[in-house]
C-alpha cells in the first residue's frame, strides 16, 4: 500500500478517507442525475455524497475485516482502496437517495 511519512502526517491513514469522500461525491452526483425530479442543489448532493461515502466505506471496510489496526490485505480483494472506493460510491449514492426522498416528501 502507498506509504509516506512526513512528521506526524501519515498518508496511509488519510488516503482511504480521501478515496471514500471522492467516490461518495461521485456516487451522490450519479444518483442526483438519475433522480432529477427532486430539486436538490449541488451543495446538498456533494455533502450527502461525501458523508455517505465515508460512512459506506467504513462500514464495508469493517464488514470485510479491514478495521483499524488490521492489515488491509487481510480483507481479501476488497480490503484495500478498491473496497474504500466501492463502499464510498455505494454509501454516497444511498445517502443522497435518502436525502432526496426526504426533501421530496417535505416539498409536498
C-alpha positions in Angstrom: 0.0 0.0 0.0 1.1 3.5 -0.6 3.0 4.7 2.4 4.6 8.0 3.2 5.6 9.5 6.5 6.2 13.2 7.0 6.4 14.3 10.6 3.1 13.5 12.2 1.2 13.1 9.0 0.5 9.6 7.8 -0.7 9.4 4.2 -1.7 5.8 4.6 -4.2 6.8 7.2 -5.7 9.7 5.3 -5.7 8.1 1.8 -8.7 5.8 2.4 -10.8 8.6 3.7 -10.0 10.8 0.7 -10.9 7.9 -1.6 -14.2 7.4 0.3 -15.0 11.2 0.1 -14.3 11.4 -3.7 -16.1 8.3 -4.6 -19.0 9.2 -2.3 -19.4 12.6 -4.1 -19.3 10.8 -7.4 -22.0 8.3 -6.3 -24.1 11.1 -4.9 -23.8 13.0 -8.2 -24.8 9.9 -10.2 -28.0 9.4 -8.1 -28.7 13.1 -8.2 -28.6 13.0 -12.0 -30.9 10.0 -12.1 -33.4 11.5 -9.6 -33.9 14.7 -11.5 -37.4 15.2 -10.2 -36.1 16.0 -6.8 -34.9 19.6 -6.6 -31.6 19.1 -4.9 -28.8 21.7 -5.0 -25.2 20.8 -5.9 -24.1 21.5 -2.3 -26.7 19.1 -0.9 -25.6 16.4 -3.3 -21.9 17.0 -2.6 -22.3 17.0 1.2 -24.6 14.0 1.4 -22.4 12.1 -1.1 -19.2 12.8 0.9 -20.8 11.9 4.3 -22.4 8.8 2.8 -19.1 7.8 1.2 -17.1 7.9 4.4 -19.9 6.0 6.2 -20.3 3.4 3.5 -16.6 2.9 3.1 -16.1 2.5 6.8 -19.0 0.0 7.1 -17.8 -2.0 4.2 -14.2 -2.0 5.5 -15.3 -3.2 8.9 -17.5 -5.9 7.4 -14.6 -7.2 5.3 -12.2 -7.2 8.3 -10.3 -4.1 7.3 -10.9 -2.4 10.7 -8.4 -0.1 12.3 -5.2 -1.8 13.2 -5.8 -4.8 10.8 -3.8 -5.3 7.7 -5.9 -4.2 4.7 -4.7 -7.2 2.7 -6.5 -9.5 5.1 -9.8 -8.3 3.9 -9.5 -10.0 0.6 -9.8 -8.4 -2.8 -12.0 -5.5 -1.4 -9.8 -4.9 1.6 -7.8 -2.0 0.2 -8.5 1.1 -1.8 -10.9 -0.8 -4.1 -13.1 -1.6 -1.1 -13.0 2.0 0.0 -14.0 3.1 -3.5 -16.9 0.7 -3.8 -18.1 1.4 -0.2 -17.7 5.1 -0.8 -19.7 5.2 -4.0 -22.4 3.0 -2.6 -22.7 4.9 0.6 -22.7 8.2 -1.2 -25.4 7.0 -3.6 -27.6 5.6 -0.8 -27.4 8.6 1.5 -28.0 11.0 -1.4 -31.1 9.0 -2.5 -32.4 9.1 1.1 -31.8 12.9 1.4 -33.5 13.3 -2.0 -36.5 11.3 -0.9 -36.8 13.3 2.4 -36.6 16.6 0.5 -39.2 15.4 -2.0 -41.5 14.4 0.9 -41.0 17.8 2.6 -41.9 19.7 -0.6 -45.3 18.1 -0.9 
